[in-house]
Amino acid sequence: MHKFFSAIVVVLLCIMGAILFYLPWTGIWERNWFLVHYPYLMRIFLHPSVRGAVSGLGILDIFLAVSMIGPDSGPSTASRAGPR
């Protein structure tokens, strides 16, 4: 069951990372609810640095998902000292 939940987390992180990577550069980002109701936020949200930071979070999510794929690195039994 643990592997199933890990697989779900990896898939969700990949999807969320792809959305965060792509969304700030689309028209959806420019026509969202916050910018309509709070126009003073437009200067902040539409700045390329903020868009780049959100895209960077998306890339970090994808890297985290890729790093979760692989063998389990549980506690090693060779590192424990045996009785004397």
Buried (B, 14 or more C-beta within 10 A) or exposed (E): EEEEEEEEEBEEBBEBBBEBBEBBBEEEBEEEEEBEEEEEEEEEBEEEEBBEEBBEBBEBBBEBBEEEEEEEEEEEEEEEEEEE
